[in-house]
Amino acid sequence: MSGHATRGEFGLIEWIRERTAARPCPWTTLGIGDDCAILAPTAGRGMLATTDMLMDGRHFVLERDGAEAVGYKALGVNISDIAAMAGVPRVALIAVALPRSKAVAIAQGLHQGARAMADRFNVELVGGDTNAWDGPLVISVTLLGETTERGGVTRSGAQAGDAILVTGALGGSLQSGRHLRPEPRVELALAIHRIAPIHAMIDLSDGLAGDLGHILDESGGKGAILDADQIPIHADVPAAARDDDPLEHALADGEDFELCLTVGPHDLGRILARFPGIRRIGIVTDESARLIRFGDGQIKELTARGFDHLRATP
């Protein structure tokens, strides 16, 4: 344990500050050390803001997963939200409620994990808040970013006839532990956005069936037809599925942190040619029905069955 760490909260803050102060960031004119950071966003671009709170026993198990993995995930899930807007992540603030036992060691692990994710995406850690209590670990990240010159992509722009795409394989994340190692699709979203208009986009945190439903709802109550045979199922699913239908895991497991997006049919060919890992899984319709079509011609209703904090049990 460092000398700073033995001096309590302010020693811990100084330990964190030493590891961030010398890092140049064009968005930051004043970082950790004052009551507020001072930021200088790029002129003419929109600011993006997102926040996520993660709790021990719900989003991770500290005793099993370790603090470094928690910090890595906590920042990564926020960066994934910025990717879903075809934006660029810039600066983050992290607030923690630390278990009083081993509080400093946990905080240092969280910082190391968050720092590793921040370094990957050139994100600056500019502040936050530290508390200790007799409860479990809670970590909340607020992340600011900016749009490109093309503007941000929302959930609300899907149009009838749009192709529905996903950026990678789905399912099995929680059972395999992959949910602790998110791979935010920032560069991929920016690259697609450069060559074609993205009409609507969302990151897949709560399951494909539910998250696609958010796009369709926000786009005026559109419908969709998904092709079951085209939905990519992650290699993690067989171990997780046991006797279950692997497709159900791809539709409902959540925490894949891939992107689901819709694009016009005239742009589909060049997107698939340029980015071979992307899969077309269906089409947006003007009907309100949300359906899934199987290889034998059978069609079923697609019901939203992703994660809901206010309904699901741990």
N, C-alpha and C positions, 0 to 999 in steps of 0.2 A: 504494500500500500504506500502511495506517495506521501511526502510530507504535507502537501496541500490537503490531502484527503483527511488527515488526522485533525484538521482544524474545522471540521463540520461543514455546514452548507456553503459558507463563503470560500473555504478552501477548495471545495468541490467545484464551485463556479470558476475559480481561478484556474484549476486544473483543466477544465473544459476550454476556458478562454485561451490558454496557452496553445491549445491545439487548433484554434480557429483564427487567431488574430492576424497571422501573417499571410493569410490566403487572399490574393487579389480577387475582387469581384466587382465588375462594372455596375452592378445594380445596388451595391451597398457602399454608402459613404460613411456610415458609422455602424459597427456591429455590436457584439456583446460587451457589456460594461456600463451602459447607461440605462435609464428607465425605459427607453425605446431605442430601436434601431432606426437609422435614417436611410431611406431607399431612394433610388433615382431610376425609375422605370424608363424604358425606351420611349421616346416621343412618338406618338402616332400609333402605338400598339395598345390593345386592350389588356387590362390586368385580370388575371385569373386567380381565384382564391378557393381553396378547398381545405377541409379538415376531417380527420378521422380519429376516433377514440378506440383504443384496443384494451381489453381487460383480461387479466389472468383468469383462466377457467372458461373463457368464451372464445377468444381469438388465439390463444396460446396457453401452454402450461409451463410456467416459469421453471419449475423444478425439473421438468423433463427437457425443455427446449433451450434454456439458457438465455441470459439477458442479451447477449450479442445478437442472437437470432431474432429476438423480439425487436430490438432497435432497427435491425435491417429491414424487417417486415413492415414496421410502423411507418417508416419513411417511404418504402417502396409502394405501399398501397395508395399513398397520396400522390406519388409521381404517376401512378397508373391513371388516376383521375385527370391529371393534366394531359396525359397522352390521349385520353378520350375526348378532349377538346381540340386535339391537334395543336397543342401548345408546347411551350418550352418552360420547364420548371426552373425557378431562380433561387428563392430563399425560403428557409423553413424555420419555424419556431416550435420547440418541443416542451411540453408541460408533462410532468410526471408526479404521481403519488406513489412514493416508494414504500415498500414494507420496511418498518423500522429496523428489523434485523437485517444486517448486511446491506444497508441502504447505499453506502458509498460504493461498495463493490458492484452492486447491481447497476447503479447509475453509470459507472465507468464502462461496464459492459454494454449498456444501452448506447452510450455515446460512440463506442467503437463500432458497433453494428450500424448505427445511423451514419457515421462518418464514411464507412465503406460504401454504403449505397449512395451517399451524397457525392463522393468522389467519382462514381461511375457516371453521374449525370450533371456534374459541375454545379451542384446545388450548395449554397452557402448556408451554414447554420448561424443564425443571427440573434438568437435569444430563446427565451422560454420561461419556465417556472419550475421550481423544485420543492416538493413537500414530502414529508414522511409521516406515516400513520401506522396503525395496527391492522390495517386491512391489506388486501392483495394489491399487486402491482397494477396500476392504471397508467397508460401513456396516451397522450393526445398530441397529434402533430397538425400544425397549420402550415400549409404550403402555398406560396405565392408564385405565380408564373406569368407569362405573357403570351398573347396570340402572335402569330406571324402576320405578315402584311395581308394575307388572305383572310384573316379573321378567324374566330373560333368556330368550331363545329359543335352544334347542340344536338339534343335528342329529338328535336321537333321538326326536322326537315324531310323526313322520309316521304317518298312519293309513290303512288301506285305505279307498278312496273319496275321499280327499283330492284336490283339484285341485293340479296342479303348475304354478307360475307362474314367470316370469322378468320382471325389471324393465326390460329393455331389449334391444337388438339385440346379436348376438354374432358374433365372428369377425374376423380381419384385424387384430387389435390390434398384434401384434408387427411385422408387415410395414409397417404404416402409421405406426408410432411412437406410436400412441395409448396404448400401455402405459405411456408416460412421463407421461401426463396423466390419471391415474385420477380418477374422479368418484364418491367414496364415497357410497353411498345412505343416509346416516344419517337425514336428515329423512324420506325416503320410508318407511324401515323403521319409524321411530317413529310416523308417521302411520297406517300400516296397523295397527300393533300397538294403537293407540288405539281403532280402530273394530271390530277383530275379532281373535280369537285366532290367532296364527301357530303352527302345530303344529311346524314344523321349518324351518330356514333355513341357508344357507351362501352365502359369496361365491364368485363364479366366477373363481378364479385359475388353475386347472389344466385347465379345459375342462368344458363342461356334462356330457358323458357320464361323466367320472370323478367330478366333484364331486357330481352327483346320486347316483351310486353310494355316496358316503360317507353321505348322508342315509339311503338305503335300508338300508345295512349297519348303521348305528347305530340304526336303528328296528326292529331285530329281523329283518333279512333280508327286508324287503318287496320286492315287484316293482314294475314300472311299465310303462305303455304310453304312449309319446310319439307325438304326431301330427306327422309331418315337415313338413306344410304350415303348421303353426302356429308353428314355431320361427323367431323373427325373425333374419334374417341382416343383419349390419351392412353399410352402404354401402362400408366399407373392403374387403370381401371380394373383389369383382370384380377389383380390381387385384392382389390377393394370390393369387387362385385360379388364374389362367391356365387350364390345362386341367383343373384339379381340380374336384371336386364342391363347390360353395359350402357345402352343408350340412355337409360334413366339417369345414370351417373353423369353423362355428358350434358343432359338437359338441366339437371337440378343440383349437382354437388356444390357449385360455386367456388369462389376463391381461386379461379384459374388465372385471372388478371390478363386474359387475352382481350381483344377488342371485337365487338360486333358492330358492323357498319353497313350502311346502304349507299349504293351508287347507281347512277343511271345506266340503263342497258348498253348505251353507246360507249360508255367508258369501261365496261367490264372486261373486254378482251385485252386491252393493253395493261390493265391492272394485274390480271392473272398471268400475263406473259412476263411482266416485269417482276412480280413477286410470287414465285411458284409455291410458297408455303401458305398462301391465302386460299381459302376454300369457299366456293359459292354454295350456300346451303338452302337457298329458297328465294322467294319473291314476295314483295309487298303488294297487297291488293287493296282495292277500294271497298271491298266487303268487310264487314266487321269480324267475320269468322277468322279464327286463328287455328290452322290445321297442320297436321303432319301426315305426309304421304309415304307409304312404305313401298318397297320394291315389288310386292305382289299386287299393287294397285289399291290396297286397303287405305282408307283415309280416316284419321281419328282427330278428335279435338285436341289442340295443344293447350294444356292448362298450366298456368303459372304455379310452380311448386318450388321456387327457390327459397332462400333463407329469409325469414322475417323476424327481427329481434323481438317484436311485441307479441308474436304468436308462438315462436319455436321454444321448445324446452332445451336446456343445455345438453 
